[in-house]
Amino acid sequence: MPDSAASKQFVDPRRLYATEAPLRTRVGSFNRYLLADRASQDLFRDVTQSIARHSPIADIGCGVGVPLLPVGPTVMDGQDVIGGDLSLGQLRSVASASSGPSPSLLQFDAARLPFRSASFGCAVARHMLYHVPDPRLAAAEAARVIRDAGLFVATTNSSSSRPELQNAHTEAVVDLGGRLVERMSTNFDAESGGEKLTGSFRRVRTEPWSGVLAFPNVDVLFDYYRSTAYFKMAFDTEADRERLAGRVSEILRLRFGEGSAPLTVGGAIFICTGPIPVISNL
């Protein structure tokens, strides 16, 4: 029997990212359908330019090689970017997608980076720190590997992002007696992320971003929904997940009809300077 819908459990993302398909679907959705407001567009541009001035760059948790937000370079953009991820499936996807020189890729845990201290001008962690059991450990490692004048940039979602989809999902799970799980971003979201970085950096600036995912219709939105962790974890069997999919589809079509199906999205970019060195007791 499924767990009670009132209970929640944190999602361990490792088995969900054994292959690149779910993440590629979500990244593709953001790349195609994100309409950011003017202030957010300016923010993305300014942060990208700032990152470019701090070479070389460590892309921590590079995923499929393309970030959700247009912030900073990728490992395919230049030889001064070294990317890494815990998932070999994601790294193989990045390597196979490269049409130029082989990208610089390593498998690593964000909480134990295989780099010397002060070896990078910048480190980026784009929509991934919520995958780390303790984001503070990953932040400390990022601070260790960048230089004193270096830069660390982290991006994430707001806990209130995509309320239209989340409300439909919650309603359907409650109706069908499924399992509600915490969205992964709650482990490091726009509301809590800054506090988790302050122990590793002297200056942490929080810049909000916002916009809509302007899906042209419910069918396209539904492909995105099926790629989410909270859909996959709601039930243990494929048959039960199909029942869930059908119920969510009904709810979304009642809301959006046959027209466009926009989701409200938003989050924060954390811009960190002044890495605090770790003092060993040994």
C-alpha positions in Angstrom: 0.0 0.0 0.0 1.2 3.6 -0.7 2.2 5.8 2.2 -0.4 8.2 3.5 -0.6 11.4 1.4 -0.1 13.4 4.6 3.4 12.0 5.0 6.4 13.3 3.1 9.9 12.1 2.5 12.9 13.7 0.9 13.8 12.4 -2.5 17.3 10.9 -3.0 18.0 11.9 -6.6 20.7 9.4 -7.4 18.5 6.7 -9.0 16.4 9.3 -10.8 19.5 10.6 -12.6 21.0 7.2 -13.7 20.1 8.3 -17.3 19.9 11.8 -18.7 16.3 11.6 -20.1 14.4 13.2 -17.2 16.8 16.1 -16.7 17.1 16.6 -20.4 13.3 17.0 -20.6 13.3 19.6 -17.9 16.3 21.5 -19.3 14.7 21.5 -22.7 11.5 22.9 -21.3 13.3 25.8 -19.7 15.4 26.5 -22.7 12.4 26.5 -25.1 9.6 28.0 -22.9 11.1 30.2 -20.2 10.0 33.8 -20.6 11.9 35.7 -17.9 11.0 39.3 -17.0 13.2 42.1 -18.0 15.0 42.4 -14.6 15.7 38.6 -14.7 17.1 38.8 -18.2 19.4 41.6 -17.2 20.5 39.6 -14.1 21.3 36.5 -16.2 23.4 38.6 -18.6 25.3 40.4 -15.8 26.1 37.3 -13.8 27.2 35.5 -17.0 29.6 38.3 -17.7 30.9 38.3 -14.2 31.6 34.5 -14.3 33.5 35.0 -17.6 35.9 37.3 -15.8 36.9 34.7 -13.3 38.6 31.9 -15.2 39.1 28.9 -14.9 35.6 27.7 -14.0 34.4 24.6 -12.1 30.9 23.5 -13.2 29.8 21.5 -10.1 27.0 19.2 -10.9 27.0 19.9 -14.6 24.2 17.5 -15.4 23.5 17.2 -19.1 25.9 20.1 -19.8 23.2 22.8 -20.3 21.9 24.8 -17.3 18.2 25.5 -16.8 18.8 29.2 -16.6 21.0 31.0 -19.2 23.7 31.8 -16.6 27.4 31.2 -17.3 29.3 28.9 -19.8 29.1 25.2 -20.1 31.9 22.6 -20.5 31.3 22.7 -24.3 31.9 26.5 -24.5 35.7 26.5 -23.8 38.7 24.8 -22.4 38.7 26.9 -19.2 35.6 25.0 -17.9 35.9 21.7 -16.0 32.6 20.0 -15.4 31.7 17.2 -13.1 28.7 15.2 -11.8 28.0 12.3 -9.5 26.0 10.6 -12.4 28.0 8.8 -15.0 24.9 8.7 -17.2 24.9 12.5 -17.3 28.6 12.7 -18.0 28.3 10.3 -20.9 25.5 12.4 -22.2 27.6 15.6 -22.1 30.5 13.8 -23.8 28.4 12.4 -26.6 26.7 15.8 -27.2 30.0 17.6 -27.9 30.8 18.2 -31.5 34.2 19.8 -30.9 37.2 19.0 -28.7 36.4 16.6 -25.9 35.0 18.5 -22.9 36.9 18.4 -19.5 34.7 16.1 -17.4 35.2 14.3 -14.1 32.9 12.2 -11.9 32.9 13.6 -8.4 30.8 14.3 -5.3 30.1 18.0 -4.8 30.9 17.5 -1.1 34.4 16.1 -1.9 35.8 17.9 -4.9 39.0 16.4 -6.4 40.7 19.7 -6.9 43.5 21.5 -5.1 42.6 24.5 -2.9 42.4 27.9 -4.7 42.7 26.3 -8.1 39.7 28.1 -9.8 38.7 31.7 -10.4 35.0 30.7 -10.2 32.8 27.8 -9.3 29.1 27.4 -10.4 26.4 25.2 -8.9 23.4 25.7 -11.1 20.1 24.1 -9.8 22.0 21.3 -8.1 22.8 22.1 -4.5 19.4 20.8 -3.4 20.6 17.3 -4.6 23.4 17.3 -1.9 22.3 15.9 1.5 24.1 18.8 3.3 24.4 21.8 0.9 26.7 23.4 3.5 29.4 20.8 2.9 29.2 21.5 -0.9 29.4 25.2 -0.3 32.5 24.8 1.9 34.2 22.7 -0.9 33.3 25.4 -3.5 34.9 28.0 -1.2 38.0 25.9 -0.8 38.7 25.5 -4.5 38.2 29.1 -5.5 40.8 31.8 -5.1 40.6 34.6 -2.5 39.3 37.0 -5.2 37.2 34.3 -6.8 33.5 34.0 -7.3 30.9 31.3 -6.5 27.5 31.4 -8.2 24.5 29.1 -7.2 21.1 29.1 -8.7 17.9 27.5 -7.5 14.1 27.6 -7.5 11.7 29.2 -5.0 9.7 26.9 -2.8 6.6 28.5 -4.4 7.6 28.0 -8.0 5.2 26.3 -10.4 2.2 26.4 -8.1 -0.3 25.6 -10.9 1.4 22.2 -11.4 2.2 21.5 -7.8 -1.4 22.1 -6.7 -2.7 19.8 -9.5 -0.3 17.1 -8.4 -1.1 17.4 -4.7 -4.8 17.2 -5.4 -4.4 14.1 -7.5 -2.1 12.3 -5.1 -4.5 13.0 -2.2 -7.5 11.8 -4.3 -5.7 8.5 -5.2 -4.0 7.8 -1.9 -0.5 8.2 -3.1 2.8 9.4 -1.6 3.7 13.1 -1.4 7.4 13.8 -1.4 9.3 16.9 -0.8 10.3 18.7 -3.9 14.0 18.4 -4.2 14.5 22.2 -4.2 13.3 22.5 -0.7 16.7 21.3 0.5 18.3 24.4 -1.0 15.7 26.9 -2.3 15.5 30.7 -2.8 14.2 31.2 0.7 16.8 29.0 2.6 19.8 28.9 0.3 21.5 32.1 1.4 21.7 31.0 5.0 23.4 27.8 4.0 26.1 29.7 2.1 27.0 32.3 4.8 29.3 29.9 6.7 31.6 29.6 3.7 31.6 33.1 2.2 31.9 36.5 3.7 29.6 38.1 1.2 26.4 36.4 -0.1 24.2 38.5 -2.4 20.7 37.1 -3.2 19.2 38.1 -6.5 15.7 37.0 -7.3 14.6 35.8 -10.8 11.1 35.2 -12.1 9.1 34.4 -15.2 6.8 31.9 -16.8 7.2 28.5 -18.5 5.0 29.3 -21.4 4.0 25.8 -22.5 1.9 26.0 -25.7 -0.7 23.5 -24.5 -1.4 20.9 -21.7 0.2 18.0 -23.7 3.6 19.7 -23.7 3.3 20.7 -20.0 2.3 17.1 -19.3 5.6 15.8 -20.8 7.4 18.1 -18.4 5.3 16.8 -15.4 6.2 13.2 -16.1 9.9 14.0 -15.9 9.6 15.3 -12.3 10.7 13.4 -9.2 7.5 14.0 -7.3 5.5 12.3 -10.2 7.9 9.3 -10.3 7.9 8.9 -6.5 4.1 9.2 -5.9 3.5 5.5 -6.6 5.7 2.4 -6.8 4.0 0.8 -9.8 3.7 2.0 -13.4 -0.1 1.2 -13.3 -0.6 3.5 -10.3 1.5 6.2 -11.9 -0.7 6.0 -15.1 -3.8 6.5 -12.9 -2.0 9.6 -11.4 -1.1 10.9 -14.8 -4.7 10.6 -15.9 -6.1 12.5 -12.9 -3.5 15.3 -13.2 -4.3 15.6 -16.9 -8.0 16.1 -16.0 -7.2 18.8 -13.5 -4.8 20.6 -15.8 -7.3 20.5 -18.7 -10.0 22.0 -16.5 -7.7 24.8 -15.6 -6.1 25.6 -19.0 -8.5 24.1 -21.6 -7.0 23.6 -25.1 -5.0 26.8 -25.0 -1.6 27.7 -23.6 -0.6 26.3 -20.2 1.8 28.7 -18.4 3.5 27.9 -15.1 4.7 30.6 -12.8 8.4 30.1 -12.0 11.0 31.9 -9.9 14.0 31.5 -7.7 17.2 33.1 -6.8 20.8 33.5 -7.9 23.3 33.6 -5.0 26.5 35.5 -5.8 29.2 34.7 -3.3 32.6 36.3 -2.7 35.2 36.2 0.0 35.7 32.4 0.6 36.2 31.6 4.2 39.1 29.1 4.6 38.5 26.0 6.6 40.7 25.8 9.7 41.8 22.3 10.4 42.4 21.1 13.9 44.9 18.5 12.8 
